[in-house]
Amino acid sequence: MNNTPADSSPARQLALNMQLRDDATLESFLALSSQAPLLAALRQQLEPGGEPLLFLHGSGDTGKSHLLQAACHLAGNVGCYLPLADFGAYPPAEVMQGLEQMQLVCLDDIEAVLGDRDWELALFHFFNRARDQDCRLLISASAAPRLLDVGLADLHSRLCWGLVFQLPVPDDQRRQAILQFRAQRRGLQMPQEVSRFLVSRVPRGLASLLMLLDRLDAHSLATQRPLTIPFVKQVLSL
């Protein structure tokens, strides 16, 4: 990612060198039909008339980070992704300095720094600069903006400016569908009984399931064996 002008501070360098996952794209996100307006808003955000601020909320298993990184992939060198849960110990003014020069800034897990007066002030001033520079914002949190515990009232009001989308928690059937979809994108055939077995026998967090898919993919490629329940049991020692 090519971002704003160089700054030698450690916080600045960390902020400007966050790597995006290669597989975090809109094409690899298995959307519900009800999420078509959200995907359209993400695709159009950098276009003339695009939304200045989009706010996504949901639990940690709903794909928020995936969508923020996907939006940054679309933006290319004019986008910046900041997982704020990783930045709490860094000087907020340094992290946010100059980011309004980007065309898109994606702030993931914003609740991680709320309640910290310095962070709230830095975000408030950044939001004002971003509005003046026509920098588009994509923000995620665990709760809707009106429910966030924000000490600075002016920042709270700015978080409520944009379009808000709630991401649903996937049930077991949905997790199975996502596993099969992501396996298919890798060229793997995952029978329904295998996805059902995985969801019922291993930790059900979607991130954990997708990490297991990485392992299964590597072993399947190395051994040239298909995904079957006996194969999965052997690889995962179940």
Protein Blocks (a to p, Z undefined) as FASTA:
>chain_A
ZZddddfbfklmmmmmcccdfklcfklpccdfklmmmmmmmmmmmpghiafbdcddddfk
nommmmmmmmmmmnmmmbccddfklmmmpcfklmmgoklmpmbdcdehkllmgoiaklmm
mmmmmmmmmmmnopacddddfbdfklpccfblmlmmmmmmmccdddddddfklmmmmmmm
mmmmnopacdfklmmmmmmmmcfbfklmmmmmmmmmmmmmmnopacdfklmmmmnoZZ
